[in-house]
Amino acid sequence: MAKINENYDKLAAGYLFPEITKRTKAFQAANPGVQIYRLGIGNTTEPLPPSIIAGLKLGVEKLANVGTYSGYGDEQGDERLRKAIAEKHYGRYGLSIDPLEVFVSDGAKCDAANIQQIFGLDNVVAVQDPAYPVYVDTNVASGRTGTFDKEKGVYDELFYMPCIEENEFMPNTPCDPSKPAGWKADLIYLCSPNNPTGAVMTRGKLRKFVNYARLAESVIIFDAAYSEFIKDSSFPKTIYEIEGAKECAIEIQSFSKSAGFTGVRLGWSVVPKSVMGGKANALWNRRSTTFFNGASNIVQEGGLAALTDQGRFECNQVIDYYMGNAEIIRKGLDAKGIRHFGGTNAPFIWMQTPGKMKSWDFFDKILNEAHVVCTPGAGFGPSGEGYVRLSSFGHKENIKKAVDSVVNNLKI
Amino acid sequence: MAKINENYDKLAAGYLFPEITKRTKAFQAANPGVQIYRLGIGNTTEPLPPSIIAGLKLGVEKLANVGTYSGYGDEQGDERLRKAIAEKHYGRYGLSIDPLEVFVSDGAKCDAANIQQIFGLDNVVAVQDPAYPVYVDTNVASGRTGTFDKEKGVYDELFYMPCIEENEFMPNTPCDPSKPAGWKADLIYLCSPNNPTGAVMTRGKLRKFVNYARLAESVIIFDAAYSEFIKDSSFPKTIYEIEGAKECAIEIQSFSKSAGFTGVRLGWSVVPKSVMGGKANALWNRRSTTFFNGASNIVQEGGLAALTDQGRFECNQVIDYYMGNAEIIRKGLDAKGIRHFGGTNAPFIWMQTPGKMKSWDFFDKILNEAHVVCTPGAGFGPSGEGYVRLSSFGHKENIKKAVDSVVNNLKI
């Protein structure tokens, strides 16, 4: 008799966003004709710039002719794209990344989800709290987290690193003095700029994590999907700017937010050969060739266009547009006297709920009063309670209307 | 200290195709200027037909305009495409598939690799022998197969279903009378038309598997990636043509070979709600939303075009072209007096090595004498020994030259 993977039963609740969709639909059904403003899911809204469109069209046209048609490519990604990532993306920070350390994928979410598969089930996993739910849920499904403690809102065997106002939303390195000899983490997920808080790790803080990982022989899984939103160059845009990181860190990157590829699907991971004496690179390579068949050749042509100087220039204009939205949101919240964080080097604003109201209660309140959809902080971990995430992805006119509606209609 | 997933150490050898590449490169280096004919990897070579190119271009153009741009889509796939798959693909067999049972992916390889994740580690897995290596390797990496017995060339805890001349390369249902109460399989991978043998399961044979699975409460994972090559309508093109299959079978499908999407990347799985009382559908849905972020929106537009009447007509012309190649190969082998199977309702020809020579030895022989690259049967499982796989994917002029070279130069 076939038996299911019972780890799935441990998943605390439905994925965050379906619940948001459900409540939003219920509101719409009860209030037909009311205009809803969506500041919830971080989904890009602006069209792709001309050079990327040209790259994608070239990708399609190549498939129309016998001389340029291509079938299966390397599972690890087109060599031209892996070189461009090494030279154009990492080269600008003066970093030397071998194209054989770069693995192109169909997006950062898949890599963030799948990377845990190359590690044993007996690793202690540490996550930022709050964090992007994928890190937690994929480790739950694989059986590394123990069961969910409903009262505390945590998994028994998962190491939570609180990101709270007291530490400027930057986690402390995972040590638990209450456990004998100090409980240490083997796999550490970090996201900077963080989703959902919008907090960016300083060089000093990130250095502490790299030193910790080298000492404890841990591996850091560094999600840099929002790095292009960092405008203040004092913050590191890749973990490899920190000395020693190539010995202990895997970096995950994405074209989703930097080039508007949320629906187009393209990302990459860097797995340095110096991590775990080469084992991580060898296993990720084996996993890629066995479980994956490469990103779309059309889409990879688009990625190549995004990494040209002109492509980056055009993409940065779109990023500036979204960051203009973030400023509108921040000013609106200021005018209303609502406390908030992030939103200066990240597309997300981490808004404190008035009176530290429960985040799902506030979700209902702002939806009912201002017709704005946000993302409840509790969906990202227990330390997200008392906050909601606002996203700056959207058409500017809608962002303005949403902010006006909050300023005029939210009762606080 | 971070620990790796030690199941990867159990993988018998490098993936088959890298070894072929290595030997071919060594031959090329030793014999510069010699023209090599590749009948190895089953990779499409002919350009995409006009209606698909138009669909893909539409997908790109939509992203250039603010009114038609789209970001994240449903992880399960664009509803229009899921409906088209249900209505256009399954509808023509008079089958009723709910679009909520259809999950669009970036290709059948990924689905074939990932589907095992929704099942527990305590399931007994049965595979055809020979079979597409992905079924075996992904179960090895997940820890379901035990260790590799080098002498026998098998994994201790994997159930092999031999596909040999005596059973017309169609496996028998997995029962082991040597074990107490008969060892039964919980998860059964079937591929028809089979890769590598090119054998197509008859209705009668497939009915036996469905009956077995219903009785044993097993789940069949049916890979139908090559179904469009079936020209003889007496063979089932989908497992759902068999009564009761919707209670026990998951079907995996692909646009790779049917529409030339090997590099474009698009496939789907059908997970009926009636399998395991709905659990399989619910878990695959949860897995898709957690580990995946949808297939590329551009590529899905191409898939929609492939499912129109005109798209199918054009794709079938390309399939006929490849099947013409298969005929050239079969006739060449006949002229040479070499025994072979498959290649009439499948793109693969399963060639018996002269004198039942070891398949890797014959690989070297045909490469050295006729300059033809084939795929050694042993790479697909122990029952593949004594055979090689020839692929009909290629330009017709190259296929003709390859066959001429075999006829004129191979010494048997």
Interface residues (C-beta under 8 A of the other chain):
Chain A: M1 A2 K3 I4 N5 E6 Y8 L11 Y15 P18 I41 N43 T44 T45 E46 P47 L48 P50 I53 L56 K57 V60 E61 L63 A64 N65 V66 Y69 S70 G71 Y72 G73 D106 G107 K109 C110 A113 N114 Q117 I118 F119 G120 L121 D122 N123 V134 D137 T138 A141 D186 L187 A216 E217 S218 V219 G260 T262 G263 V264 R265 M276 K279 A280 L283 R286 R287 T289 T290 F291 F292 N293 G294 A295 S296 N297 I298 V299 F393 H395
Chain B: M1 A2 K3 I4 N5 E6 Y8 L11 Y15 P18 I41 N43 T44 T45 E46 P47 L48 P50 I53 L56 K57 V60 E61 L63 A64 N65 V66 Y69 S70 G71 Y72 G73 D106 G107 K109 C110 A113 N114 Q117 I118 F119 G120 L121 D122 N123 V134 D137 T138 A141 D186 L187 A216 E217 S218 V219 G260 T262 G263 V264 R265 M276 K279 A280 L283 R286 R287 T289 T290 F291 F292 N293 G294 A295 S296 N297 I298 V299 F393 H395
